[in-house]
Amino acid sequence: MTHEKILASLRSELNEQTAQMRWTELERFFASGSVISIAPELDLIDVGAHIAADDKDSVQRWMDAGLLHKTSDDQATEWMKNDALLWVVVVKPWILVQHERMTPTAAKQ
């Protein structure tokens, strides 16, 4: 299978597993260091697919640009105050979260 076919398959699978959750439901995962924040400029499902496919180049590029990072204490505190509703998808061992999710057609990679 080509890389793009693998990514397409992963996107389809992850799209079915994506849900919205309140921050209070995610705090224990944050405490264990497994919550990763995705910037609104990126598509949550696409990022998850690249992580699942072990696409280190894309992940590093997003990290270097500040678009993908472990959720900070400051961000967690803000979300806790508001009990923020986040888009969530699990790509073990990570919990990927995004406060505002763009539609795949709006995301530019």
C-alpha positions as CSV (number, residue, x, y, z in Angstrom):
1,M,0.0,0.0,0.0
2,T,1.3,3.5,-0.8
3,H,1.9,6.0,1.9
4,E,-1.2,8.1,0.7
5,K,-3.4,5.0,0.8
6,I,-2.2,4.2,4.3
7,L,-3.0,7.8,5.4
8,A,-6.4,7.7,3.8
9,S,-7.2,4.4,5.6
10,L,-6.0,5.9,8.9
11,R,-8.0,9.1,8.3
12,S,-11.2,7.1,7.7
13,E,-10.7,5.0,10.9
14,L,-9.8,8.0,13.1
15,N,-12.7,10.1,11.8
16,E,-15.1,7.5,13.1
17,Q,-13.3,7.6,16.5
18,T,-13.3,11.4,16.9
19,A,-15.6,12.9,19.6
20,Q,-16.1,16.0,21.6
21,M,-15.2,15.8,25.3
22,R,-15.1,18.2,28.2
23,W,-11.7,19.1,29.6
24,T,-12.7,17.7,33.0
25,E,-13.0,14.2,31.3
26,L,-9.4,14.6,30.0
27,E,-7.6,16.0,33.1
28,R,-6.3,12.6,34.3
29,F,-4.7,12.0,30.9
30,F,-3.1,15.5,31.0
31,A,-1.7,14.6,34.5
32,S,0.0,11.6,32.9
33,G,1.5,13.7,30.2
34,S,-0.3,12.1,27.3
35,V,-2.4,15.1,26.0
36,I,-1.2,16.7,22.8
37,S,-2.7,20.0,21.5
38,I,-3.3,20.5,17.8
39,A,-3.5,24.1,16.5
40,P,-6.8,25.1,14.7
41,E,-4.8,25.6,11.5
42,L,-4.3,21.8,11.2
43,D,-6.9,19.1,10.7
44,L,-7.1,16.9,13.8
45,I,-7.8,13.7,11.8
46,D,-4.9,14.3,9.4
47,V,-2.4,15.0,12.2
48,G,-3.6,11.8,13.9
49,A,-3.2,9.8,10.7
50,H,0.4,11.1,10.3
51,I,1.2,10.3,13.9
52,A,-0.3,6.8,13.5
53,A,1.7,6.3,10.3
54,D,4.9,7.3,12.2
55,D,5.5,10.2,9.7
56,K,8.3,11.8,11.8
57,D,9.0,14.5,9.2
58,S,5.5,16.0,9.2
59,V,5.2,15.7,13.0
60,Q,8.6,17.5,13.5
61,R,7.6,20.2,11.0
62,W,4.4,20.9,12.9
63,M,6.2,20.8,16.3
64,D,8.9,23.2,15.0
65,A,6.1,25.6,13.8
66,G,4.4,25.4,17.2
67,L,1.3,23.8,15.7
68,L,1.6,20.5,17.7
69,H,2.8,20.3,21.3
70,K,2.2,18.7,24.7
71,T,-0.6,20.7,26.3
72,S,0.8,23.3,28.6
73,D,-0.1,23.9,32.2
74,D,-1.4,27.4,31.3
75,Q,-3.6,25.9,28.5
76,A,-4.9,23.2,30.9
77,T,-5.8,25.8,33.5
78,E,-7.7,27.9,31.0
79,W,-9.6,24.9,29.7
80,M,-10.4,23.8,33.3
81,K,-11.8,27.3,34.2
82,N,-14.1,27.1,31.2
83,D,-14.6,23.3,31.2
84,A,-13.8,23.6,27.5
85,L,-15.4,21.3,25.0
86,L,-12.6,19.8,22.8
87,W,-12.4,17.6,19.8
88,V,-10.5,14.5,20.8
89,V,-9.0,11.5,19.0
90,V,-6.8,8.8,20.5
91,V,-3.6,7.7,18.8
92,K,-2.0,5.6,21.4
93,P,-0.2,6.5,23.6
94,W,-1.4,10.1,22.9
95,I,-4.7,11.9,23.3
96,L,-4.9,14.5,20.6
97,V,-7.1,17.5,21.4
98,Q,-8.1,20.6,19.5
99,H,-10.2,23.4,20.8
100,E,-11.5,24.5,17.5
101,R,-11.6,21.9,14.7
102,M,-11.4,22.9,11.1
103,T,-13.1,20.9,8.5
104,P,-10.7,18.8,6.3
105,T,-11.5,20.9,3.2
106,A,-10.5,24.1,5.1
107,A,-7.2,22.8,6.5
108,K,-4.1,23.7,4.5
109,Q,-1.1,21.4,4.9
